Amino acid sequence: MKKSILSFMIIVLYVIILTGCNKKSMTETEPVTVTDIDGNVYQTIKIGDQVWLAENLKVTHYRDGSPISHVTDRSEWLDLEAGAYCAYDNNESYAETYGYLYNWYALTGSHKIAPKGWHVPTDNDWKELEMYLGMEQGRADNTGWRGTDKEGGKLKEAGITHWKDPNMSGTNESGFCALPGGYRHQYGYFESLTEYAYFWTATSYIEPEAWFRKLYYKGPVIYRDGYNFRGGFSVRLIKD
C-alpha cells in the first residue's frame, strides 16, 4: 500500500514538472526575486547574459507611487493617449496567473513602470534573447513569424495547463515561462486567452505603433511586428 502511494506521488510530481513553469535558468544559476512598488514578488531567470522576469508584470502603480489608470470601459480604452492597464476580459481572477495587460503609453511616459534597476525590454533586447536561443541575425531582423522550430517553444510554458492543446514544441527550456495571456485590441475588446502570448517592447516602430512579440499555441516560432500604442499586451521586464 505504501509503495502504491509513493508511486502515485512520484507520478503527480512528474506531471507537475511537465506542465508547470520550470524556473531553472539556462545558465544553471538559481533564480532570485524582485519586488515591485505594490509588493508583488517576481521570480527572475538568467538567460545568457540577460536577466528577465519569469512572470508577467502585474503592477498597478508607477515606480514613484502614482497610480496607473485602471480602464475597463471599451469606449474609454480606444480613445486613450495615456498609460492604462486592465485584466483580461476585465476579470481580476486572470491577473494572478497572466498578469495585467498594459497599453504602450504606460511603459514609455514620464513615469517609470519598472522597479529601480529594471526596464521594459527594447526590440534589441528581445533580439538578443532570440539569438541566444538559436535564431540567426537575419531572421531576427525580419518581421512576421521568424526562427525555426525551437526558439518560440523554448520560451513557452510546457504542457497544456494554460496553453491550449497542442502547445506545439512548448518546452520552457529557457525558464522564461511565457503564458498565453491574450491581448486587448486597440478598440477595446479582448481576444486569444490560452492561444497567444503578446509582449510589448519599449521601442517605437512607425507612429502610432511599437514593436511587439507574439507566441502561438500551434507554432514554435516567434512573431515580430508593430502594433498600435493603444493595444493591451503583457509585459516582461529585463534587468539593466
TIMIKE-425410 format. One record per residue: residue in three letters; x, y, z of N, C-alpha, C in turn. Coordinates in pm, whole numbers, plus 50000, padded with zeros to 5 digits. Layout:
N
ALAXYZXYZXYZ/...
END
This chain:
240
MET500834987950000500005000050000500865012650000/LYS501935012450085502835023950093503545026149960/LYS503935014849895504615016149766503685022149661/SER502405018749667501435024049571501265039049589/ILE501185043349716501055057649745502285065249698/LEU503465059549726504715065949684504795067049533/SER504405056449464504425056549317503485067149262/PHE502305068449326501335078449282501875092449301/MET502545095049414503115108249441504195111749341/ILE504995101949304506065104249205505465107949070/ILE504395100849031503735103748903503155117748904/VAL502485121649014501905135049025502985145749015/LEU504115143549085505215153149079505755154348939/TYR505865143248868506365143348730505445151248639/VAL504125149648655503165157048575503265171948603/ILE503415175548731503545189748767504765195948701/ILE505875188448701507095193548639506905195648490/LEU506215186448424506005187448279505075198848243/THR504055201448326503045211148289503245224748352/GLY504135225748449504325238448518505455246448460/CYS505815257248528506915265848486508175261848559/ASN509105256048489510395252648546511225265248553/LYS511565269848674512275282448691513785281248672/LYS514275269248643515705267348629516255274948510/SER517325282048530517915290248424518705281848325/MET518825286948203519645280148103521115280848140/THR521475289948232522865291048275523085284148409/GLU522075276448454522175268148574522305276048704/THR522005288748705522045296348829520685296048895/GLU520665297149027519405296949099518655310049077/PRO517335309349061516565321549040516505330149165/VAL516425343349146516245352649255514955360149229/THR514585368949319513325375949305513535390949300/VAL512495397949251512465412549253511055416549294/THR510935427749366509645432249419509275445649358/ASP508015447049314507575459749256507005469049364/ILE506575480849325506105491149417504865486649494/ASP504095477249437502885472149504503175460549598/GLY504425455949600504765444649685504665431149617/ASN504355430949487504345418349413505775413149398/VAL505985400449425507305394249417507355385349292/TYR508375387549210508505380149085509765371549086/GLN509645359449030510815351449003511545357348883/THR512855356048881513645360548766514415348748709/ILE514905350548588515625339748522516785345548440/LYS517945339348450519115343648373519185335348246/ILE519165342048133519245335448003520385341947926/GLY521475334747911522655340747851523195351647941/ASP523385363647886523875374947965522735383548019/GLN521495379647994520345387548035519645381348157/VAL519025390148236518175385548346516775391048323/TRP515785382248314514415385848283513495382348399/LEU512345388948406511275383748489510815370548429/ALA510525360848514509985348148468508465347948484/GLU507885359548504506435361148522506015374148455/ASN504735375048418504205387248359503985397948467/LEU504195410248428504055421548521502595423148565/LYS502395426748693501045429148745501025441048841/VAL501865450648814501915462548898500805472348859/THR500295479848956499225489648930499645503848962/HIS500905505749000501455519049027502805520448958/TYR503145532648923504465535448870505495535248984/ARG506755535648946507845534849044507735545749151/ASP507245557549114507135568549210505885567749297/GLY505075557249280503895555349361502605560649301/SER502695568149193501475573249129500745561949059/PRO499415562249060498645551049004498655550748852/ILE498635538748797498395536848655496885536148638/SER496335542948543494885543148524494355529048496/HIS493345525248570492695512348551491455514648464/VAL491505510248340490445513248244489765500348200/THR488495499248230487715487448191486775490448075/ASP486295502748064485315506347963485935505947823/ARG485255499247732485785497347596485935510647522/SER484935519147527484995531847453486065541047510/GLU486275540447641487335548547702488705543447660/TRP488845530147655490145524247618490565528447477/LEU489665528247382490045530947243490395545547218/ASP490065554447314490405568547298491625572647380/LEU492255563447448493345566647539494595571747467/GLU495225581547529496555586047487497435587547610/ALA497115579847712497875579847837497935565547889/GLY498825563047984499045549648036497815543648101/ALA497595530648078496445523648137496735508648142/TYR495995501948231496095487448240494725481548267/CYS494615468448251493375461348283493695446448294/ALA492785438848350492865424248346492195419348219/TYR492595407748171491945402048053490445400548080/ASP489645405447985488185404847994487675411948118/ASN488495420948175488165428048299487845418548414/ASN488435406848410488235396548512489515395648596/GLU489465400848717490655401748800491245388048835/SER490445377548827490955364248860492055359848762/TYR492065365548642493095362048544494445368548577/ALA494425379348651495645387148672496705379748752/GLU496285371548847497255364448929498115355148844/THR497525348648747498265339348661498945346548544/TYR498195354948474498675360648348499205374948361/GLY499085380948479499465394948493498435403948429/TYR498715416848424497815426548362498235429248217/LEU497295435048143497555439848007497745454948014/TYR498795460147950499125474447953499155480047812/ASN498685492347798498915498947670500355504247668/TRP500825508047549502225511847536502535524947608/TYR501525533647622501745546347691502175544247836/ALA501715533447897502065530648037503535527248053/LEU504175523147945505555518447952506585529047919/THR506165539747855507145548947796506915563547831/GLY505995566447923505745580347961506805585548056/SER506515596748120507475602948211507675594648337/HIS506665586548374506795577748490507505564848449/LYS508115558348544508765545448519507875534348576/ILE507625524048497506775513048543507595502048609/ALA508895501648580509745490948632510405495048763/PRO510675485548853511455488648973512845493648935/LYS513485500549025514835505549000515755493948966/GLY516565495948862517485485548817516905476548710/TRP515645479448669514965471448568514355480648464/HIS514035475348346513375483448243512545474548152/VAL511655480848078510895473747975511865470547861/PRO511925458147815512915454447713512705461647581/THR513795465147517513745471047384513605460047279/ASP513385464147156513355454647045514675447247036/ASN515785454347059517105447847053517325438147169/ASP516765441147286516845431647398516185418447359/TRP515025419447295514325407447250515135399947144/LYS515745407247052516565400646951517735393147014/GLU518345399247115519455392447183518975379447245/LEU517815379847308517245367747366516995357147258/GLU516375361347149516045351947041517295345646980/MET518335353746963519555348346903520285339147000/TYR520195342047129520785332847226520095319247221/LEU518795319447194518035307047184518255299647052/GLY518965306046958519315299146835518905305846706/MET518225317246712517785324046591518955331346524/GLU519015330646393520055337646319519735352646313/GLN520785360846301520625375246298519665379746187/GLY519835374046067518985377845955517515375245983/ARG517205364146044515815361046078515325369846192/ALA516195372646286515815381046399515415395046352/ASP516035399846246515745413246194514465413746110/ASN513945402046074512745401645991511475404646072/THR510385407146000509085408346063508275395746034/GLY507135394446100506305382546085506825371146171/TRP506435358846135506875347046209508315343946172/ARG509175342946273510615341346249511165329846332/GLY512315324846289513005314446363512785300846302/THR513115290646382512975276846338511895270146422/ASP512065257446447511085250146527511475249446674/LYS512305258846721512825257746857512625270246943/GLU512955282046888513085293746974511805297147051/GLY510675297146981509415300147050509045289647153/GLY509295277047120509005266247212509815267047340/LYS511065271647328511915273047445511395283647542/LEU510615293147492510075303747575508755300047641/LYS507985291047578506625288147625506615278447742/GLU505715280947837505485271347944505145257747881/ALA505675246947938505395233547888503995229047929/GLY503435219947849502155214047883500965222647842/ILE499785218147883498535224847842497715229247963/THR498385231848075497685237448191497115251048158/HIS497895259248088497455272748050497365274247898/TRP498305268247826498275268847680497235259047626/LYS496555263147521495615254447452496365243047385/ASP495765231247384496325219647317496455222447166/PRO497635220247100498695211447144499905218347206/ASN499915231747218501105238947265502355233447198/MET502385234647067503445228746986504845232947030/SER505685223147056507105225047091507325232647221/GLY506295234447302506465241647428507265233547529/THR508505237647552509395230447643509805238647764/ASN509705252047753510195261147857511655258347892/GLU512415254047795513835251147819514585263347873/SER514155275247835514815287547879514475291448022/GLY513325286748074512845291248204512035303948197/PHE511855309548076511115322048058509635320548095/CYS509085308948070507725305348109506665314748052/ALA506685316747922505685325247857504295319047870/LEU503325327247909501945322847926501025329847826/PRO499975323147781499085328547677498025337847736/GLY498455349847773497555359347839496635366947746/GLY496705364047614495845371047519496195385847509/TYR495255393747458495535408147445494235416047443/ARG494375429147459493255438247441493485446047313/HIS492545444947220492645451847092492655466947114/GLN493215474247020493245488847031491835494547040/TYR490825487246993489435491847001488725486947126/GLY489465480547216488935477947348488445463947377/TYR488315455247276487825441847305488995432247329/PHE488675420547385489695410847427489675398547337/GLU490865392847316490975380847233492165372147276/SER492065359247245493205350047235493755344547366/LEU493035345647478493485339147600493645324247575/THR494725318447624495155304347609495735301247472/GLU495625310447377496115307747240497385315547205/TYR497465327947247498605336547212499165343547336/ALA500465345647334501125354347431501655366547355/TYR501285378347400501725390847338502585398447438/PHE503725403647391504625411147478505065424147410/TRP504925435147482505415448047432506945448647438/THR507525456747349508865461847367508735476947395/ALA509835482947437509825497347464510195505447340/THR510315498947226510815505447105509675508947009/SER509595521646972508575525746877508945520546737/TYR507915518946656508095513646521507785524846423/ILE506585525446373506115536646292504905542346366/GLU505015554646415503955560346497502605559546425/PRO501525554746491501445551946635501605537146668/GLU502715531046631502925516946658504265514746727/ALA504345503646803505585499446867505815484746838/TRP507085480746847507425466746824506865457946935/PHE506425445846898505975436146997506385422146953/ARG506205412447043506435398347012505175390347041/LYS505015379346970503835370846986504245356146975/LEU503685347747061503875333247058502515326647040/TYR502485314846978501235308446939501205293946985/TYR500025289347027499925275547078500115265046969/LYS499905268646843500075259246732501415260546662/GLY502295269046712503545271146642504735272646735/PRO505945269646687507155270446768508005282846741/VAL507525291846654508325303346614507835316046685/ILE508485327346658508215339846730507855350646629/TYR506775357846656506265368246567506795381846611/ARG507215389846513507705403546540507035413046442/ASP506455423746495505845434046410505505446046497/GLY504805455746438504355467346513502875466646542/TYR502455473146652501035473846686500735487446747/ASN499485491546736499055504646784499325506246934/PHE499765518246971500075521247111498935517847206/ARG497695518047156496535515847243496285500947272/GLY497005492247207496825478047235497215474647377/GLY496575464347434496895459747568497605446347563/PHE498905446447597499725434347592500335431347729/SER500815419147744501585415547863502945422347858/VAL503595423047975504915429547984505845420848067/ARG507025418748014508135413048090509195423848106/LEU509865423848219510945433348242512295426348231/ILE513325434248206514685429248196515575437848285/LYS516575431848343517475438948433518405448148355/ASP518655460048411519535469848347520935464148328/
END
